[in-house]
Amino acid sequence: MTEKSPERDSIFMNLALDLARKSRPSPNPQVGAVIAVKDRVVGVGYHECAGEPHAEINALADAGAQAKGATLFVTLEPCWHEGKTGPCTEAIHEAGIGRVVVGMVDPDDQVHGQGISRLRSLGHVVDVGTMEDECAELLAGYIIHRLHGRPLVTLKAAVTLDGYIASDTGDSRWISGSESRSRGHAMRAESDAVLVGIETVISDDPLLTVRHVTGLSPMRVVMDSSLRIRESSRIIETASQTPVLLVYTRADSERIETLNAIDGVETLICEPTADGRVSLAALLEKLAARGVLSLLVEGGGAIHGSFASASLADRFCLFVAPRLLGNGRPWVVFKGISNIDDAIALRDLEVKPMGNDLMIEGVFHNASHNRKT
């Protein structure tokens, strides 16, 4: 392989992507970096958490003097401005890197193309776009957050083959198998926050933590317009270990003070809709301001339906179990659509076996990235 072969570039960029996946530095992006001399890796690094050195800096430190004349592979355009850490472009230049291979241009207005321009002005060869689709997939939440001011929203549910998440009595444990549940927990570990409605908390008393896989539990968000949540619920009782955000539109001051006094619990007032429910657009904007890049919505059906019908859901993941209930609680509920042509469209469907279940993933075709109402 030659120094600039596409095959070689893809190999090292893929390694950088693997490094990037080790981190969850929200509100900063997941970034990985590899420094190579010919076909030999001499330095690696990733951005571990916000406020800490960026991936490029860690890789340069790992490479030391071997960075001089080497090629740097980085999944996202290096920053050129002074923030909590110094500009990566200057560190790259001072280390004597010869060539820089960038996965994708940074969508953030503070960087967008300027890091690449700065490196080129300093005399470095910069190639952009190696494994760009893969880099963009990893950074989907960061991209939506920076461009549209809200998190990436994924709807997740375990359903029977006829589309129910629970029987008509509310029984839902366990619809899906252990493999599906483990993957669902992995999705939590990959998310900054997980959201449910108060009805799900009242009926199921879920923990919403990461248990079946290794990973950090996300912040737990409960949409609870009038703060009906029981203080004996498992979410509240475990708030000191995993934070809980209770989103409401109206409540008396004593109730608010009582809940805020519980370790790990925070209440957040949010703009109401005409019927007094939490405005989803307003909530997403508030979560984005808190640095949430990815939001996993676990239901129930009315919550899923609200996100889907408001064009505020980006992706979905269904774990479909080979069971039939005949009647029950559907995974998505919203005002019915009369004409098939007006139905909410889904695309890019992927179906994978998951033990005895099927995992169906896809994208909402009509997702809006800037809807405000």
C-alpha positions as CSV (number, residue, x, y, z in Angstrom):
1,M,0.0,0.0,0.0
2,T,1.3,3.5,-0.8
3,E,1.3,6.5,1.5
4,K,-1.9,7.9,0.1
5,S,-3.8,4.7,-0.9
6,P,-7.5,4.8,-0.3
7,E,-7.3,1.3,1.2
8,R,-4.7,2.4,3.7
9,D,-6.5,5.5,4.6
10,S,-9.7,3.5,5.3
11,I,-7.9,1.0,7.5
12,F,-6.6,3.7,9.8
13,M,-9.8,5.8,9.7
14,N,-11.7,2.7,10.7
15,L,-9.3,2.3,13.7
16,A,-9.9,6.0,14.6
17,L,-13.7,5.4,14.5
18,D,-13.3,2.4,16.9
19,L,-11.4,4.7,19.3
20,A,-14.1,7.4,19.0
21,R,-16.8,4.9,20.0
22,K,-15.1,4.5,23.4
23,S,-16.0,8.0,24.5
24,R,-19.2,9.9,25.4
25,P,-18.0,13.5,25.8
26,S,-21.3,15.3,25.2
27,P,-21.9,18.1,24.4
28,N,-18.6,17.6,22.5
29,P,-18.4,15.1,19.7
30,Q,-17.0,11.6,19.8
31,V,-13.6,11.8,18.0
32,G,-10.8,9.4,17.5
33,A,-7.3,9.9,16.0
34,V,-4.5,7.7,14.8
35,I,-1.0,8.7,13.8
36,A,0.8,6.4,11.4
37,V,4.2,6.1,9.7
38,K,3.7,4.1,6.5
39,D,1.8,1.1,7.7
40,R,2.7,1.3,11.4
41,V,0.6,3.0,14.1
42,V,2.7,5.2,16.3
43,G,0.0,7.0,18.3
44,V,-3.7,6.8,19.1
45,G,-6.1,8.9,21.1
46,Y,-9.7,9.8,21.6
47,H,-11.7,12.7,23.2
48,E,-12.5,11.1,26.6
49,C,-14.8,13.8,28.1
50,A,-15.7,17.5,27.7
51,G,-13.0,19.8,29.0
52,E,-10.2,17.2,28.5
53,P,-7.7,17.1,25.7
54,H,-9.0,16.4,22.2
55,A,-8.3,13.2,20.3
56,E,-5.6,14.8,18.3
57,I,-3.7,16.0,21.3
58,N,-3.9,12.6,23.0
59,A,-2.7,10.9,19.8
60,L,0.2,13.4,19.5
61,A,1.2,12.7,23.1
62,D,1.1,9.0,22.5
63,A,3.3,9.3,19.3
64,G,5.8,11.7,20.8
65,A,8.8,12.4,18.5
66,Q,7.5,9.8,16.0
67,A,4.7,12.3,14.9
68,K,7.2,14.3,12.8
69,G,6.5,13.6,9.2
70,A,3.7,11.1,10.0
71,T,0.1,11.0,8.8
72,L,-2.7,11.9,11.2
73,F,-6.1,10.3,10.7
74,V,-8.9,12.0,12.6
75,T,-12.7,11.4,12.3
76,L,-13.6,15.1,12.6
77,E,-12.0,18.3,11.4
78,P,-9.5,19.6,14.0
79,C,-10.5,22.7,15.8
80,W,-8.6,25.9,15.2
81,H,-10.0,28.1,18.0
82,E,-9.2,28.6,21.7
83,G,-11.8,27.0,23.9
84,K,-11.4,25.0,27.1
85,T,-8.4,23.4,25.4
86,G,-6.0,24.9,22.9
87,P,-6.4,24.8,19.1
88,C,-5.6,21.3,17.7
89,T,-4.4,22.8,14.4
90,E,-1.4,24.5,16.1
91,A,-0.5,21.4,18.1
92,I,-0.6,19.4,14.9
93,H,1.7,21.9,13.1
94,E,4.1,22.1,16.0
95,A,4.4,18.3,16.1
96,G,5.5,18.3,12.5
97,I,2.7,16.1,11.1
98,G,3.1,15.8,7.4
99,R,-0.4,14.9,6.2
100,V,-3.8,15.1,7.8
101,V,-6.7,12.8,6.7
102,V,-10.1,14.1,8.0
103,G,-13.2,12.0,8.1
104,M,-15.7,14.9,7.9
105,V,-16.0,18.7,8.1
106,D,-17.1,19.9,11.5
107,P,-20.7,21.4,11.3
108,D,-20.1,23.7,14.2
109,D,-20.0,27.3,13.1
110,Q,-16.9,27.9,15.2
111,V,-14.9,25.4,13.2
112,H,-16.7,24.6,9.9
113,G,-13.9,24.4,7.3
114,Q,-11.6,26.8,9.1
115,G,-9.5,24.1,10.8
116,I,-8.8,22.5,7.4
117,S,-8.0,25.9,5.9
118,R,-5.7,26.7,8.8
119,L,-3.7,23.5,8.4
120,R,-3.4,24.0,4.6
121,S,-2.2,27.6,5.2
122,L,0.5,26.1,7.5
123,G,1.7,23.9,4.7
124,H,0.1,20.6,5.6
125,V,-1.5,18.2,3.0
126,V,-5.1,17.8,4.1
127,D,-7.4,15.2,2.5
128,V,-11.1,15.3,3.5
129,G,-13.9,12.7,3.2
130,T,-12.3,9.3,4.1
131,M,-15.2,7.1,5.4
132,E,-17.3,10.2,5.6
133,D,-20.6,8.4,5.9
134,E,-19.4,6.2,8.7
135,C,-18.1,9.3,10.6
136,A,-21.4,11.1,10.0
137,E,-23.3,8.1,11.3
138,L,-21.3,8.1,14.5
139,L,-21.8,11.9,14.9
140,A,-25.4,12.0,13.9
141,G,-26.5,13.4,17.3
142,Y,-23.7,16.0,17.3
143,I,-24.6,17.1,13.7
144,I,-28.3,17.6,14.5
145,H,-27.5,19.3,17.8
146,R,-25.1,21.8,16.1
147,L,-27.3,22.4,13.0
148,H,-30.8,22.3,14.4
149,G,-30.5,22.9,18.1
150,R,-32.0,19.6,19.4
151,P,-30.9,16.1,20.1
152,L,-31.1,13.1,17.8
153,V,-34.3,11.3,18.8
154,T,-34.7,7.5,18.6
155,L,-38.0,5.7,19.4
156,K,-37.5,2.3,20.9
157,A,-40.0,-0.4,21.8
158,A,-40.4,-4.1,22.4
159,V,-43.6,-5.2,20.6
160,T,-45.5,-8.4,19.7
161,L,-45.9,-9.4,16.1
162,D,-49.3,-7.6,16.0
163,G,-47.8,-4.4,17.3
164,Y,-48.6,-4.2,21.0
165,I,-46.2,-3.2,23.8
166,A,-48.5,-4.6,26.5
167,S,-51.7,-6.5,27.0
168,D,-54.9,-4.6,27.6
169,T,-54.3,-5.1,31.4
170,G,-50.9,-3.5,31.0
171,D,-48.8,-6.6,31.4
172,S,-45.6,-6.2,29.4
173,R,-42.9,-8.4,31.1
174,W,-41.3,-9.8,29.1
175,I,-42.4,-9.4,25.5
176,S,-38.9,-9.6,24.1
177,G,-36.1,-12.1,24.8
178,S,-32.9,-11.6,26.7
179,E,-30.9,-10.8,23.5
180,S,-33.2,-7.9,22.7
181,R,-33.2,-6.6,26.2
182,S,-29.4,-6.6,26.2
183,R,-29.3,-4.6,23.0
184,G,-31.9,-2.2,24.4
185,H,-29.6,-1.6,27.4
186,A,-26.7,-1.1,25.0
187,M,-28.8,1.6,23.3
188,R,-29.2,3.3,26.7
189,A,-25.5,3.2,27.2
190,E,-25.0,4.9,23.8
191,S,-27.5,7.7,24.7
192,D,-27.1,10.9,26.7
193,A,-30.7,10.7,28.0
194,V,-33.6,8.2,28.1
195,L,-37.2,9.5,28.2
196,V,-40.6,8.0,29.2
197,G,-44.0,9.4,30.0
198,I,-45.5,9.4,33.5
199,E,-48.0,6.7,32.6
200,T,-45.2,4.3,31.8
201,V,-43.6,5.1,35.2
202,I,-46.9,4.5,37.0
203,S,-47.8,1.3,35.3
204,D,-44.3,-0.4,34.9
205,D,-42.1,1.3,37.6
206,P,-39.0,1.0,35.3
207,L,-35.4,1.7,36.4
208,L,-34.3,2.9,32.9
209,T,-30.6,2.2,33.9
210,V,-27.9,0.2,32.1
211,R,-27.7,-3.3,33.6
212,H,-27.3,-6.1,31.1
213,V,-24.2,-4.6,29.4
214,T,-21.2,-2.6,30.4
215,G,-21.7,1.1,30.1
216,L,-22.9,4.3,31.8
217,S,-26.5,4.9,32.5
218,P,-28.0,8.0,30.8
219,M,-29.9,10.8,32.5
220,R,-33.5,9.7,33.0
221,V,-36.2,12.1,31.8
222,V,-39.9,11.7,32.7
223,M,-42.6,13.8,31.1
224,D,-45.0,14.4,34.0
225,S,-47.1,17.5,33.3
226,S,-48.5,17.8,36.9
227,L,-45.7,16.0,38.8
228,R,-47.8,13.0,39.7
229,I,-44.7,10.7,40.1
230,R,-44.6,8.7,43.3
231,E,-41.6,9.3,45.5
232,S,-41.6,5.5,46.1
233,S,-41.0,4.8,42.4
234,R,-37.7,3.1,41.6
235,I,-36.6,6.0,39.4
236,I,-36.9,8.4,42.3
237,E,-35.4,6.0,44.8
238,T,-32.3,5.5,42.6
239,A,-31.9,9.1,41.6
240,S,-28.8,9.6,43.8
241,Q,-27.0,7.1,41.6
242,T,-28.5,8.1,38.2
243,P,-30.0,11.6,37.8
244,V,-33.7,12.2,37.0
245,L,-35.2,15.2,35.3
246,L,-38.9,15.6,35.8
247,V,-40.5,17.8,33.1
248,Y,-43.7,19.5,34.0
249,T,-46.0,22.3,32.9
250,R,-47.9,23.0,36.1
251,A,-47.5,22.1,39.7
252,D,-47.8,23.7,43.2
253,S,-44.7,25.1,44.7
254,E,-44.6,22.7,47.7
255,R,-44.6,19.7,45.3
256,I,-41.8,21.2,43.3
257,E,-39.7,21.9,46.4
258,T,-40.3,18.4,47.8
259,L,-39.1,16.7,44.6
260,N,-36.1,19.1,44.1
261,A,-35.0,18.3,47.7
262,I,-34.4,14.6,46.7
263,D,-30.8,13.9,45.9
264,G,-30.4,13.5,42.1
265,V,-33.9,14.8,41.2
266,E,-34.4,18.0,39.3
267,T,-37.7,19.5,38.0
268,L,-37.9,21.4,34.8
269,I,-40.8,23.6,33.8
270,C,-41.6,23.5,30.1
271,E,-43.9,25.3,27.8
272,P,-47.3,23.6,27.5
273,T,-49.2,22.7,24.4
274,A,-52.9,23.8,24.0
275,D,-54.1,20.8,25.9
276,G,-51.6,21.3,28.8
277,R,-49.0,18.7,27.8
278,V,-45.3,19.3,27.6
279,S,-44.3,20.9,24.3
280,L,-41.9,18.4,22.7
281,A,-40.1,21.0,20.6
282,A,-39.6,23.2,23.7
283,L,-38.3,20.2,25.7
284,L,-35.9,19.2,23.0
285,E,-34.5,22.7,22.8
286,K,-34.0,22.7,26.6
287,L,-32.3,19.3,26.5
288,A,-30.0,20.5,23.8
289,A,-29.1,23.5,25.9
290,R,-28.0,21.0,28.6
291,G,-25.7,19.3,26.1
292,V,-27.9,16.3,25.3
293,L,-26.9,15.1,21.8
294,S,-28.9,11.8,21.7
295,L,-32.3,11.0,23.3
296,L,-33.7,7.5,23.5
297,V,-37.5,7.6,23.8
298,E,-38.9,4.4,25.4
299,G,-42.5,5.2,25.5
300,G,-45.3,4.6,26.0
301,G,-47.4,4.6,22.9
302,A,-48.8,8.2,23.3
303,I,-45.3,9.6,23.8
304,H,-44.0,7.7,20.7
305,G,-47.0,8.9,18.8
306,S,-46.5,12.5,19.8
307,F,-42.9,12.5,18.6
308,A,-43.7,10.8,15.4
309,S,-46.7,12.9,14.5
310,A,-44.8,16.1,15.3
311,S,-42.0,15.1,12.9
312,L,-39.6,15.2,15.8
313,A,-38.4,11.6,15.8
314,D,-35.4,10.7,13.6
315,R,-35.0,7.0,14.0
316,F,-36.8,4.0,15.5
317,C,-35.9,0.6,16.8
318,L,-38.4,-2.2,17.3
319,F,-37.7,-5.5,18.9
320,V,-40.5,-7.7,17.5
321,A,-41.3,-10.9,19.4
322,P,-43.0,-13.9,17.8
323,R,-46.1,-13.5,20.0
324,L,-49.7,-12.4,19.3
325,L,-52.0,-10.6,21.8
326,G,-55.0,-9.8,19.6
327,N,-55.6,-6.7,21.6
328,G,-53.6,-4.4,23.9
329,R,-51.6,-1.2,24.0
330,P,-50.0,-0.3,20.6
331,W,-46.4,1.0,20.5
332,V,-47.4,4.2,18.8
333,V,-50.7,6.2,19.3
334,F,-51.7,9.4,17.5
335,K,-54.7,10.9,15.7
336,G,-55.5,8.6,12.8
337,I,-54.6,9.5,9.2
338,S,-57.4,9.1,6.7
339,N,-55.3,8.7,3.5
340,I,-52.6,6.2,2.9
341,D,-50.6,8.8,1.0
342,D,-50.4,11.0,4.1
343,A,-49.1,8.2,6.3
344,I,-45.9,8.8,8.2
345,A,-43.2,7.3,6.0
346,L,-40.3,5.2,7.2
347,R,-37.2,4.4,5.2
348,D,-33.8,2.7,5.2
349,L,-35.2,-0.3,7.1
350,E,-32.8,-2.9,8.4
351,V,-34.0,-6.2,9.8
352,K,-31.7,-8.4,12.0
353,P,-32.4,-11.5,14.0
354,M,-32.1,-11.0,17.8
355,G,-32.4,-14.3,19.4
356,N,-36.0,-15.4,18.8
357,D,-36.9,-11.8,18.0
358,L,-36.4,-9.5,15.1
359,M,-34.8,-6.1,15.4
360,I,-36.2,-3.6,12.9
361,E,-34.4,-0.3,12.6
362,G,-35.3,2.6,10.3
363,V,-35.4,6.4,9.8
364,F,-38.4,8.7,9.8
365,H,-38.6,10.1,6.3
366,N,-40.4,13.3,7.3
367,A,-38.4,14.2,10.4
368,S,-38.1,17.9,10.9
369,H,-34.9,19.3,12.3
370,N,-36.1,22.8,13.0
371,R,-39.8,22.5,14.0
372,K,-40.5,24.8,16.9
373,T,-44.2,24.2,17.6
